[in-house]
């Protein structure tokens, strides 16, 4: 059975809740970077990255919760598809810049989620 596109929305809530929570987001970032180059992740750069990821997490959490609360439509699925595709490309670029192989796994997950949303966008939602 293929995953339902609403399961993408639900999983996003969990992910963005981690990224939006201070200290937890730092743990997630350190874990991801532990597989690759984390030399830059110290001092002021560490604080800036944690703050930026925290703000992005809050925005993503709000968007994810909003998607769960409003009625399904092709418009919501299409916007979600384009957001997932853009996120996958950013994660792939982080991998290509040599930050961490974990970014390739995350990019693949977002790409697969985008495919689920594309299917929902094409079929009736």
N, C-alpha and C positions, 0 to 999 in steps of 0.2 A: 504494500500500500504506500503510495506516494505521500510525502509530508504535506500537511495542510499549510497554506500560506499564513494562516493565523498563528501557527506554531513558530514561524519566524519572528512575528511580533512579540510573542511571549518570551522567546529566548533572548531577544534584544533587551527586554526589561531587565532580565537577570544580568546580562553583560554590562549594561549601562549603570545599573545599580552599583556594581563593583567599581566601575570607573568614576562614578559620582561621589563615592564615599571617601573622605580623606583617610589617609593611612592605608586603606585597602587598595586604593588605586596605586599607591607607591609600591605595595607588595606585588601587584600584578605587573607593573612596569619592570620592576627588578627581576621578576621571574622570566618575563619575555626576553629581556636583554641579557639574562644569564647565559643564553645559548649563543650569543654573538659578541659583537663589539659594544662594550658599555663604558669605554674610557671617558666619553664626554659626559656621562651621567653622574656628575658630582658637583658640589658647591651650588653656585647660582644657577647653572644649567639644570641641575636636578630639581630645584625649586620651581623654575620656570616650566619645565616639562610636566611636573606634577600638577601645577596650577592649571596649565592649558588642558591637560587630559581631564582634570576634574571638571572644568567648565564645559568641555565637550561632552563629558559623561552626563552632566545635568541636562544639557540640551537634548542629547540622545534619549535620556530617560523620559523626558517630557514628551518627545515625539513618539516614542514607543508606547507610552501609556495612552496618548491621544489616539493612536491607531487602534488600540484595543477597545477604546470606548465609543468610537464612532462607527456608524454602519458601514459595511463593506461596499466598496464601489470600485469600478475600474480605475478611477482617478487616484484613489488611495493606493491601490496596488501598483499603478504605474509610477507614482512618485516614490514609493518604497523601492521599486525596482531600480530606478535611477540612482537613488541614494546608496543602495547596496552595491551597484556597479561602480560608482565613484569611490566608495570605501574600499572595495576590492582592489581598484587600481592604485590607491594611495598605499595600501598595505603591501602590494606587490612592489611598488617603488621603494618602500622602506627595506624590503628584502634585497632588491637589486642594489641599493646603496650599501649593502653589507652590514646592516644593523643587527639582524638576527634571523636565522632560518625559521624561527617561530612565526615571523611575519608572512612567510609563504603559506604556512598552514592556515593562518587567519585569512589570508587573501583567498585561498581555495574555499574556505567555509563561506565567506561572503559571496563568492562567485556562485556557489551551489545554491545559496539562499536567493540570490538574484534570479537564478533559473526557476526556482519554485515560484517566485513572485511573477516572473514572466508568464509562466503557465497560468497562473491565476488571472493575470491581466488579459491574456488571450481568451481564456474560457470565461464563462459567466461567473461573476464573483458574488 
